[in-house]
Amino acid sequence: MELFYDLHMHSCLSPCGDMDMTPNNIAGMAMIKGLNIIALTDHNSARNTPALLKCAEQYGLIALPGMELTTEEEVHVVCLFAELEDALAFDSYVYERLIKIRNKKEIFGEQIIMNEMDEPIGEEEYLLINATSISFDSVYDIVKEFHGIMIPAHLDKTTTSLLSNLGMIPPNSRFTCAEVKNLEKLHGLMKANPYLEKCRIISDSDAHYLPDISEPVHSLAFPNDHPTKREILETLVRPLE
């Protein structure tokens, strides 16, 4: 069974996310577009995922709690979890290691926490797009401790990606799934980085605005039409033969 996904998008909690990117609007747009599996991955925070998961269930979607982590090298990494409790525990771990600079919302945008009714229930005071003190080399083990998976984000991007910021894939890397925004660049990326040949490559919207959420183009194959969230994670990181 082929299920369509978009595993990288931002809500109004991310300072760069549009205020229309509320939990209900995200889930509703994903349903309208014909997606089956989604994930909310705000910058360095998972605090809008409880609301998103409730909204997604009402729309018949499978939703993974997640986060787009910024390492100390300012490399973006999509981190996904099967259980909300694990994602929120990881959220607390990351927040303790976030460089604390107060958000200037007139410059960067608001950072709104919402409930499943799209009602504001809080606002994050520290800028979430800052780096953390977590190194890229440590992400694999840390996320695994919280029963999640790591996916280096938008490898083809000229900023904030593993290749743009480190200039290479570290030889001690263990990730088996990576994200490429423009798949037309994949051949060149693989030629320059043979490590990627063993990885599952996914492509997501990185949506900050509702219209940018993916159309039903990219899919994952499962034995049935309603895999568990753990099965989804296992499929994503299963090495290619």
C-alpha positions as CSV (number, residue, x, y, z in Angstrom):
1,M,0.0,0.0,0.0
2,E,1.4,3.4,-1.0
3,L,0.8,6.1,1.5
4,F,1.6,9.8,0.7
5,Y,3.6,11.8,3.2
6,D,4.9,15.2,4.2
7,L,7.2,14.8,7.2
8,H,8.6,18.3,7.5
9,M,6.4,21.3,8.2
10,H,6.3,24.2,10.6
11,S,3.4,25.6,12.6
12,C,2.9,29.1,14.1
13,L,5.3,28.1,16.9
14,S,8.2,28.4,14.5
15,P,9.0,32.2,14.2
16,C,9.2,31.8,10.5
17,G,5.9,29.9,10.3
18,D,2.8,31.8,9.1
19,M,0.1,32.5,11.7
20,D,-2.3,30.5,9.5
21,M,-0.2,27.4,10.2
22,T,-2.3,26.3,13.1
23,P,-2.8,22.7,14.1
24,N,-6.3,22.4,12.6
25,N,-5.3,24.3,9.4
26,I,-2.3,22.1,8.9
27,A,-4.2,18.8,9.4
28,G,-7.1,20.1,7.3
29,M,-5.0,21.2,4.4
30,A,-3.1,17.9,4.5
31,M,-6.4,16.0,4.3
32,I,-7.6,18.2,1.4
33,K,-4.4,17.6,-0.5
34,G,-4.8,13.8,-0.1
35,L,-1.9,13.1,2.3
36,N,-1.9,10.1,4.6
37,I,1.1,10.6,6.9
38,I,2.3,14.0,8.2
39,A,4.7,15.3,10.8
40,L,5.0,18.6,12.6
41,T,8.7,19.7,12.9
42,D,8.9,23.1,14.4
43,H,12.3,24.6,15.1
44,N,13.8,23.1,18.3
45,S,10.3,22.5,19.8
46,A,7.6,19.9,19.8
47,R,5.1,21.8,21.9
48,N,2.5,22.2,19.1
49,T,2.5,18.4,18.4
50,P,-0.1,17.5,21.1
51,A,-2.7,19.6,19.3
52,L,-1.6,18.6,15.8
53,L,-1.9,14.9,16.7
54,K,-5.5,15.4,18.0
55,C,-6.5,17.3,14.9
56,A,-4.9,14.8,12.6
57,E,-6.8,12.0,14.2
58,Q,-10.1,13.8,13.5
59,Y,-9.2,14.2,9.9
60,G,-8.2,10.5,9.5
61,L,-4.5,11.2,9.2
62,I,-1.5,9.5,10.7
63,A,0.6,12.2,12.4
64,L,4.1,11.8,13.9
65,P,5.4,14.1,16.6
66,G,8.6,15.7,15.6
67,M,11.1,18.6,15.6
68,E,13.6,20.2,13.4
69,L,16.7,20.3,15.6
70,T,19.4,22.9,15.0
71,T,22.8,21.6,16.1
72,E,25.7,23.6,17.4
73,E,27.0,23.7,13.8
74,E,23.6,25.1,12.7
75,V,22.8,21.9,10.8
76,H,19.1,21.2,10.6
77,V,18.0,17.7,11.5
78,V,14.5,16.3,11.3
79,C,13.8,14.2,14.4
80,L,10.7,12.0,14.4
81,F,9.1,9.9,17.2
82,A,6.3,7.3,17.4
83,E,5.2,8.4,20.9
84,L,4.2,11.9,21.9
85,E,5.7,11.3,25.4
86,D,9.1,10.7,23.8
87,A,8.9,13.8,21.6
88,L,8.0,16.0,24.6
89,A,10.8,14.5,26.6
90,F,13.2,15.2,23.8
91,D,11.7,18.7,23.6
92,S,12.7,19.3,27.3
93,Y,16.2,18.0,26.6
94,V,16.7,20.3,23.6
95,Y,15.2,23.3,25.4
96,E,17.8,23.0,28.1
97,R,20.5,23.2,25.4
98,L,19.0,26.0,23.3
99,I,21.0,29.2,23.2
100,K,18.7,31.5,25.1
101,I,18.2,34.8,23.3
102,R,14.8,36.5,23.7
103,N,12.7,36.6,20.6
104,K,12.1,39.9,18.9
105,K,8.8,39.1,17.4
106,E,8.6,42.3,15.4
107,I,11.7,41.0,13.5
108,F,11.5,37.2,13.6
109,G,7.8,36.6,14.1
110,E,5.6,35.3,16.9
111,Q,6.0,31.8,18.5
112,I,2.5,30.7,19.5
113,I,1.7,27.5,21.3
114,M,-1.9,26.3,20.5
115,N,-4.4,23.7,21.7
116,E,-6.5,21.5,19.4
117,M,-9.1,24.2,19.1
118,D,-6.5,26.6,17.6
119,E,-6.6,28.7,20.7
120,P,-3.3,30.2,21.9
121,I,-2.3,28.8,25.2
122,G,1.2,30.2,25.4
123,E,4.1,31.9,23.7
124,E,7.7,31.0,23.7
125,E,9.9,33.9,24.8
126,Y,13.3,32.6,23.5
127,L,14.1,32.5,19.8
128,L,13.6,29.0,18.6
129,I,15.7,29.3,15.4
130,N,18.9,29.6,17.4
131,A,21.5,26.8,17.6
132,T,21.7,24.4,20.5
133,S,24.8,23.0,22.1
134,I,24.1,19.6,20.6
135,S,26.7,18.5,18.1
136,F,25.7,16.8,14.9
137,D,27.9,13.8,15.8
138,S,25.9,13.2,19.0
139,V,22.4,13.5,17.5
140,Y,22.0,9.9,16.4
141,D,22.6,8.5,19.9
142,I,20.6,11.2,21.7
143,V,17.5,10.8,19.5
144,K,17.8,7.0,19.8
145,E,17.7,7.3,23.6
146,F,14.3,9.0,23.2
147,H,13.2,6.1,20.8
148,G,13.2,8.4,17.8
149,I,15.0,8.7,14.4
150,M,17.1,11.4,12.9
151,I,17.0,12.6,9.3
152,P,19.5,15.2,8.0
153,A,17.3,17.9,6.5
154,H,17.3,19.4,3.0
155,L,20.8,18.2,2.0
156,D,20.6,20.2,-1.2
157,K,20.0,23.5,0.6
158,T,22.9,26.0,0.5
159,T,22.5,26.9,4.2
160,T,21.7,25.0,7.4
161,S,22.2,21.6,5.8
162,L,24.7,19.0,6.7
163,L,26.6,19.4,3.4
164,S,26.5,23.2,3.3
165,N,27.7,23.6,6.9
166,L,30.1,20.7,7.3
167,G,31.0,20.3,3.7
168,M,30.8,16.5,3.9
169,I,29.0,13.6,5.5
170,P,31.1,12.7,8.6
171,P,32.7,9.3,8.2
172,N,31.3,8.1,11.5
173,S,27.7,8.9,10.5
174,R,25.1,6.2,11.1
175,F,21.9,7.7,9.7
176,T,20.1,5.7,7.0
177,C,17.5,8.2,5.9
178,A,18.1,11.7,4.5
179,E,15.9,14.5,3.1
180,V,16.4,16.2,-0.3
181,K,14.1,19.0,-1.3
182,N,14.7,19.0,-5.0
183,L,15.1,15.4,-6.2
184,E,16.6,16.6,-9.5
185,K,19.7,17.2,-7.5
186,L,19.9,13.7,-6.0
187,H,22.1,12.1,-8.7
188,G,24.7,14.8,-8.2
189,L,24.5,14.5,-4.4
190,M,25.0,10.8,-4.5
191,K,27.9,11.0,-6.9
192,A,29.6,13.5,-4.6
193,N,28.6,11.6,-1.5
194,P,28.4,7.8,-2.0
195,Y,27.3,7.4,1.6
196,L,23.8,8.4,0.4
197,E,23.5,5.3,-1.8
198,K,22.6,3.2,1.2
199,C,20.1,5.7,2.5
200,R,16.4,6.1,1.9
201,I,15.8,9.5,0.4
202,I,12.7,11.4,1.2
203,S,11.4,14.7,0.0
204,D,9.2,17.0,2.1
205,S,7.7,20.5,1.8
206,D,9.4,22.2,4.8
207,A,6.1,24.2,4.6
208,H,5.9,27.5,6.4
209,Y,2.6,28.4,4.6
210,L,-0.5,26.3,4.1
211,P,-0.4,26.3,0.3
212,D,3.2,24.9,0.4
213,I,2.2,21.6,2.2
214,S,3.0,18.8,-0.2
215,E,0.7,17.5,-2.8
216,P,0.3,13.6,-2.9
217,V,3.5,13.0,-4.8
218,H,6.0,11.3,-2.4
219,S,5.0,8.0,-0.9
220,L,6.1,5.1,1.3
221,A,5.1,1.5,0.8
222,F,3.5,-0.6,3.6
223,P,1.8,-4.0,3.8
224,N,-1.5,-2.4,4.8
225,D,-3.2,1.0,4.7
226,H,-2.7,1.9,8.4
227,P,0.8,1.1,9.6
228,T,1.7,1.9,13.2
229,K,3.8,4.9,13.9
230,R,6.7,2.6,14.9
231,E,6.4,0.8,11.6
232,I,6.6,4.1,9.8
233,L,9.8,5.0,11.6
234,E,11.3,1.5,10.9
235,T,10.5,1.8,7.3
236,L,12.1,5.2,7.0
237,V,15.4,4.1,8.5
238,R,15.6,0.6,7.0
239,P,18.8,0.6,5.0
240,L,18.6,0.0,1.3
241,E,20.1,-3.2,0.0
